[in-house]
Each structure stands twice: as C-alpha cells, then as structure tokens.
Amino acid sequence: MQADIKIKTPANKFFNIYVKQPENFPEAFPADFKNNSFVVERVSKIDYGQKHAVWDVIDGYLAETYANSKMKLHCIPKCEGSIARWTFEYMKKKPDDPEPTEAYMRVVRHTILFEGFCNEKP
C-alpha cells in the first residue's frame, strides 16, 4: 500500500526533521499520543542522501493484525515542494484481516500535520 502526498515543504527539510527529531511527534500529533494510539517502530535503514527511511513495526495496533510490517518514507524533491511517499509493507496474520486502510489514512493525516509543524521551524 502506498500514499504519495504533495507537500510544500522541501524534501530535505521534511525528511530531516521527521527522521532526526522524533521527539517532536507528541507536539505534532497530540491526539494520537493523548489516546495512546500509536505504533512502535524500530529504524532499520536511513539513507539521508536519497531521503529514504525504513521502520520495522514491532508493537502497537498494526503489529496486532499484520506480521513483518514495514513503514517506508521517501521524500522526493519537486520544483515546488516535494512528495512524501509512504509505503506500508505487511502480511495479514489471518486471511480475513482487513486491509490497513486506517494506517493509510493516518499516514496521510500525519504528513499534513507534520508539514505544518515543519513550516513553523526555521
């Protein structure tokens, strides 16, 4: 599952703040942290040159339904702004488990919220 989100923030700025400063997440996404509605991830790969990062999902609501899950972010520079490309790789634990639509929508919402957060930073 993949989401390409157009953002006005330059790719380098968005990627660096998102990857290097996760301590900003509670401020950028207060509702999710207030409700303990989050995913525990472990960074497995970061390529600053390509603006590409991979996180393994190790706990939280996604780990309950999907096995071997990975979240990938690739920030692609454009003439104006950039594209935040999120890819979610997963295996359903049971064949009748739903597609991760909630995770997709959350990534879109978080990207939009985090873009606003980034634009407040110098």
C-alpha positions, 0 to 999 in steps of 0.5 A, spaced: 500 500 500 502 506 498 500 514 499 504 519 495 502 526 498 504 533 495 507 537 500 510 544 500 515 543 504 522 541 501 524 534 501 530 535 505 527 539 510 521 534 511 525 528 511 530 531 516 526 533 521 521 527 521 527 522 521 532 526 526 527 529 531 522 524 533 521 527 539 517 532 536 511 527 534 507 528 541 507 536 539 505 534 532 500 529 533 497 530 540 491 526 539 494 520 537 499 520 543 493 523 548 489 516 546 495 512 546 494 510 539 500 509 536 505 504 533 512 502 535 517 502 530 524 500 530 529 504 524 532 499 520 535 503 514 536 511 513 539 513 507 539 521 508 542 522 501 536 519 497 531 521 503 529 514 504 527 511 511 525 504 513 521 502 520 520 495 522 513 495 526 514 491 532 508 493 537 502 497 537 495 496 533 498 494 526 503 489 529 496 486 532 493 484 525 499 484 520 506 480 521 513 483 518 510 490 517 514 495 514 513 503 514 517 506 508 518 514 507 521 517 501 521 524 500 522 526 493 524 533 491 519 537 486 520 544 483 515 546 488 515 542 494 516 535 494 512 528 495 512 524 501 511 517 499 509 512 504 509 505 503 506 500 508 509 493 507 505 487 511 502 480 511 495 479 514 496 474 520 489 471 518 486 471 511 480 475 513 484 481 516 482 487 513 486 491 509 490 497 513 486 502 510 486 506 517 494 506 517 493 509 510 489 514 512 493 516 518 499 516 514 496 521 510 493 525 516 500 525 519 504 528 513 499 534 513 500 535 520 507 534 520 508 539 514 505 544 518 509 543 524 515 543 519 513 550 516 513 553 523 521 551 524 526 555 521 
